[in-house]
Every structure is written in structure tokens, then in C-alpha cells.
Amino acid sequence: MPPTVTVAPPASDSRPGRRAAARQRLLEAGLALMAEKGVQACKVEEITAQAGVAKGTFFTHFASKESFVAQLVASVLDDLSRRVRPLGLTPGEPESLLGAVGSVYLRYFQLRPAAAALLVQAVGLDPEGPAGAAIRARLDGHLEALAAMLAPAAAHLGWPADHGRELALALVATATGFFWYGPRLGLTQEVPLNLMDRLGRMLARGLAAREGGQARGR
């Protein structure tokens, strides 16, 4: 399955075109290797060997492995944003919007489990370091934009207005978590979206029933 990070192929064999192609190979190799070996364990030498470029070439494009990871995360989130943004431009029934957005995230990581592995691990980088801080800021911005897009539907369905980012996080975390743990536990990645929809509805009913029971017991 092709990686999520995409760059248009160069129109000629020019030097800028070759640089762009080398950078693209590094991103593709890094995404695949980090999903397989882990972000922390994966070495720059392994990425460059897989990409078929000299180690020095890596550092002409990226200041460090951490900044490389930050660029991968930004590329994945940009790709997701491009796919989900059009859904917010067409007003529709609230549950349909939430379902459509959830489906985009589930399908995205179903087809790109390496991207799920990257996001889960990348947030574990040192938050005090520049790359870790950039990753967290980038993810926070993604959640903020997603929350704003879902706000009208969320309000219609009674979701608390001051917890929009938590709703966005729930959608992202469900999709990334399922396709992060699934392969490691030997579970199939080919999970029908309607099965995940059933799971969501079951959890919602169960939580609502629990809250109702606790309220009656007070």
C-alpha cells in the first residue's frame, strides 16, 4: 500500500527534480521503517539505505531525525485535512456528517496503517524539544480545525460546546488506535466500516445507560 506522503513527480531530470525525488524517497522509506521498527529505534542510516541515497543527503533535507518525523506527521495531517475538509462544505444531517467524517479517518488508516503507527508514536517524542513541540502543536491545530467543522452537528446532537476538541480527538484516536494495535495483535485490518459504526452505537448506548443509572442513584 503506497504511503500517505505524496509529491508530484518532477517534470524533468533537473537538479530540483532530483532533489524532490530524493526527498520523497526518504519520506516513503522513513514512514515504512518507522512503522515497522518504531520511531525511536529506526536509524537515519536505515532510512537512507532503504531510500537508496547517501546519508549526507538526508541532512540536506532535514535538520535531524526528529524534524524528519515532524515533517512526516505534518504530511499525514495535511493529507487527512484535504480529504475531510470538503465534507464540511456541504450542509447535511448532523449524524450523517459525523459518520462521514469518521469513515474518512477509519478508511484512511485502514489503508495506511503505517500512518497510524507514526502518529501514535510521534506524540511520545520529547515535548520540550523543538520537534516534539511542533508535532503537538500541529496535531492540536488539526483537532481545532476538525472541531470547528463538526461544531454545528455536535451542537445539534447535544455535545458540549466547550469540548469540541475532545470530540475531534475521539474520532482521530479511534481510527489511529484501532489500526495501530490491530496488526500487532494479529487482528485483521479489513474491518467493515459498518462494524465500527455498530461498535460506536453500542458504546454510546452503554455510556448513556450508565450515566442515566448514576443520575438516578444520586
C-alpha positions in Angstrom: 0.0 0.0 0.0 1.5 3.3 -1.0 2.5 5.7 1.8 0.4 8.8 2.6 3.0 11.4 1.8 2.8 12.4 -1.9 4.8 14.7 -4.0 4.2 15.3 -7.7 6.8 13.6 -9.9 9.3 16.0 -11.4 8.6 17.1 -15.0 12.3 16.8 -16.0 15.6 15.3 -14.8 16.6 18.8 -13.5 18.5 19.1 -10.2 15.5 20.4 -8.3 13.5 17.5 -9.7 16.2 15.0 -8.5 16.2 16.7 -5.1 12.5 16.4 -4.8 12.6 12.8 -5.8 15.3 12.0 -3.2 13.3 13.8 -0.5 10.2 11.8 -1.5 12.1 8.5 -1.3 13.3 9.4 2.2 9.8 10.2 3.4 8.4 7.0 2.0 11.2 4.9 3.4 11.0 6.6 6.8 7.3 6.1 7.1 7.5 2.4 6.3 10.6 1.7 8.5 9.3 3.7 11.5 6.0 1.8 11.4 8.0 -1.5 11.3 10.8 -0.8 13.7 9.4 2.1 15.8 10.2 5.9 15.6 12.8 5.7 18.3 14.6 2.6 17.1 14.7 3.5 13.4 18.1 4.9 12.4 18.9 7.5 9.8 21.3 5.1 8.2 18.4 2.6 7.7 16.2 5.2 6.1 18.9 6.4 3.7 19.8 2.8 2.8 16.1 2.0 2.1 15.7 5.2 0.1 18.9 4.5 -1.9 20.6 7.8 -1.1 23.7 8.8 0.8 23.4 9.6 4.5 24.6 13.2 3.8 21.6 13.7 1.5 19.2 13.2 4.5 20.7 16.2 6.3 20.4 18.4 3.2 16.7 18.0 3.6 16.1 17.6 7.3 18.0 19.1 10.3 17.6 15.9 12.4 15.6 12.7 12.6 13.2 14.4 14.9 12.5 17.2 12.4 12.1 14.4 9.8 9.4 12.8 12.0 7.7 16.2 12.4 7.6 16.6 8.6 6.1 13.1 8.2 3.4 14.0 10.8 2.6 17.3 9.1 2.3 15.5 5.7 -0.1 12.9 7.1 -2.3 15.5 8.8 -2.3 17.7 5.7 -3.4 14.7 3.6 -6.2 14.0 6.1 -7.3 17.6 6.1 -7.6 17.6 2.3 -9.8 14.6 2.4 -12.1 15.6 5.2 -12.4 19.3 4.5 -14.9 19.0 1.6 -17.4 17.2 3.9 -17.9 20.4 6.0 -18.7 22.5 2.9 -22.0 20.8 2.3 -24.6 21.2 5.0 -26.4 18.0 5.8 -28.0 15.9 8.6 -25.8 16.0 11.7 -25.4 12.3 12.2 -24.5 11.8 8.6 -21.7 14.4 8.8 -20.2 12.8 11.9 -20.5 9.4 10.2 -18.9 10.6 7.0 -16.0 12.2 8.9 -15.5 9.1 11.0 -15.5 7.0 7.9 -12.8 9.1 6.3 -10.5 8.6 9.2 -11.2 4.9 9.6 -10.7 4.3 5.9 -7.6 6.4 5.8 -5.8 4.5 8.5 -7.2 1.2 7.3 -5.4 1.7 4.0 -2.4 3.3 5.7 -1.6 1.6 9.0 1.9 3.0 8.8 0.5 6.5 9.2 -1.4 5.3 12.3 1.8 3.9 13.8 3.6 7.1 13.1 1.0 9.4 14.8 0.7 7.2 17.9 4.5 7.1 18.4 5.3 10.7 17.3 3.3 12.2 20.1 5.7 10.4 22.5 8.7 12.5 21.4 10.1 14.9 24.0 7.5 17.7 24.3 10.3 20.0 25.4 12.2 19.5 22.2 11.5 21.6 19.1 10.3 18.6 17.0 8.1 17.2 19.8 6.6 20.7 20.4 6.0 21.1 16.7 4.3 17.8 16.4 2.0 18.5 19.3 1.2 22.0 18.0 0.4 20.6 14.6 -1.8 17.9 15.9 -3.6 20.4 18.2 -4.2 22.6 15.2 -5.7 19.7 13.3 -8.0 18.8 16.1 -9.1 22.5 16.4 -10.0 22.7 12.7 -11.8 19.4 12.9 -13.7 20.5 16.0 -14.8 23.8 14.2 -16.0 21.8 11.2 -18.1 19.5 13.4 -19.4 22.2 15.8 -22.8 22.7 14.2 -23.5 18.9 14.1 -22.2 18.4 17.6 -24.4 21.2 19.0 -27.4 19.8 17.3 -26.8 16.4 18.9 -26.2 17.9 22.3 -22.4 17.6 22.5 -21.0 20.2 25.0 -19.8 23.2 23.1 -16.6 23.6 25.2 -15.5 20.0 24.4 -15.3 20.2 20.6 -11.6 19.2 20.6 -12.4 16.1 22.7 -14.9 15.0 20.1 -12.4 15.5 17.3 -9.8 13.6 19.4 -12.2 10.7 19.9 -12.6 10.3 16.1 -8.9 10.5 15.4 -7.9 8.3 18.4 -10.5 5.6 17.5 -9.2 5.3 13.9 -5.4 5.5 14.7 -5.7 3.3 17.8 -7.6 0.5 16.0 -5.2 0.3 13.1 -2.1 0.7 15.4 -3.0 -2.2 17.7 -4.7 -4.4 15.2 -1.7 -5.6 13.3 0.3 -6.1 16.5 -2.4 -8.3 17.9 -2.8 -10.3 14.7 -6.3 -8.8 14.0 -7.4 -8.2 10.5 -7.2 -4.7 9.1 -10.1 -5.3 6.8 -12.8 -4.3 9.2 -16.0 -3.2 7.6 -16.9 0.3 8.5 -20.5 -0.7 9.4 -18.9 -2.9 12.1 -17.2 0.1 13.6 -20.4 2.0 13.3 -22.2 -0.7 15.3 -19.4 -0.5 17.9 -19.8 3.2 18.3 -23.5 3.0 18.7 -23.2 0.2 21.3 -20.7 2.2 23.3 -22.8 5.3 23.1 -25.9 3.4 24.3 -23.9 1.8 27.1 -22.4 5.0 28.3 -25.8 6.8 28.2 -27.4 4.0 30.2 -24.6 4.1 32.8 -24.9 7.9 33.1 -28.6 7.6 33.5 -28.2 5.0 36.2 -25.8 7.1 38.1 -28.0 10.1 37.9 -30.9 8.2 39.4 -28.7 6.9 42.2 -27.7 10.4 43.3 
